[in-house]
């Protein structure tokens, strides 16, 4: 039971909670590139090239432009919105959702989701908010 005196002066800064959630989400989405997975589901492997060798380097992190384009576009007490892509990274959506990509005839891009609803992210945000709230009550 929380003493009445503590509750009377309690003010929870909802903007601080929104910003905490925003930072947690941006970090989680960028972490998908390091883990090569999203919400515990691994990305499809890279195709083998014509020489019979797998693609070298890190899947989806040649220049890190896509990963670095992940950002918070809005953080208010009412909602938190993340975004990815920009003029230099117009391919963010097709990587995240899969689908037709490329010029001319193009090709089918497998989905390698790095943003969206994720149970792992919700758990991380819940833990960070609980820690924040515990500090308020100390």
N, C-alpha and C positions, 0 to 999 in steps of 0.2 A: 504494500500500500504506500502510495506517495503522500507525504505530509501535505496538508492543506496550504501551508505557507508557501511551499514550493510551487504549487499549482496556481496560486493567486497572481504571482508575478511572471508567470510563464508566457513567453512570446516565442513562437516558432517562426523562424524566418523562412517562409515558403520559397522565396527567391533563392536563398542559399541551398535549399533542398533541390530546386530545379537545376541549379548550376552544378551541384554535386552529381545529380543524375546525368546531366549532359556530358560532363567530363568522363564519367564511368562508361557511358555508351560509346563515346568517340574512341576511348582507349580499347574497349572490347572489339569494336569494328575493325580498328587497325590491327589488333591482335589476331584477327582471322587470317591475315596475310602471313603472319609468322607461323601460325598453327596449320595453315593450309586446310582449314576446316571451319564450319560455322555451326554453332549450337550442337557440337559433338558429332557432326556429320562431315566426314572428309570430302574434299573436292575430288572430282574425277581426275585421274592421272593425265599427264601431258601425253600427247600422241607421240609415236615413234616416227622420226623423220625418214626420208627416203634412203638415207645411208644406214638405216637400222639402229641409229643411236637415239636415246631419249634426249629431250631438250635439256640443255645445260642450264645451270643457274637456278634461280628460285622462281617457281611458278607464279606468274602475275606480278613479279617485282623486278622488272628490268631496270626501270628508272625510278621506281617508287612513286611516280606521279599519281597513279590511281590511289594508292594507300594514303599519300599525303593530301589528297583532295578531300578526304573524309573530314567532316567538320560539323559543329553544331550550328544550325542556321537560326534556331529560335530556342530560347530557354526562359519561360515565364512560369509563374505558379500554376497557370492553367494547362500548359503543354510544353513538351520538349520535342524538337524536330531536328533530325540529323540529315545531312545531305552529302553527296559525293559527286565528283565530276565538276567540270568547268569548261571553258573554251578550249583549253589544251588537253582535256581529258573527256571527250564527248562519248567515250565508249563505256563509261561507268555502268549505265543501266543494262547494257547487253551482257556484260560480265556478271552482274548480280542476278539477272533474271534468265539468262540464256536466250537463244534465238538466233535470228539471221544476222550475220555480221560481214563486214568487208565490202569492197567495191566490186562492181560488175556482178558476176554470178554469185559472189560471196560464198559463205560456208555456214554451217550450223555451229554456233558457239555453245559448248556445254555450259550449264549453269554452274558458276562458282560463286555462290552467295557469300557476301561479306557484310551485308546490312539487312536489317529487318527485325521482325519479332523473334526473340530467342529466349527460351526458358533460362539458359545460363545467365544471360544479361539481367533478367528480372531478379534472379537470385543475388547477383552481385550488387545491384542497386538496392535491394532490400537490406542486405548486410551493411552497406555503407550508410543508409539512412538510420538503421538501428544504432550504429556506432555514433553517428551524429547526435541522435536523440539521447543516448546515454551520457554524452558529454554535457548536454544541457541540464540533466538532472543531478550532476555531481556538484 
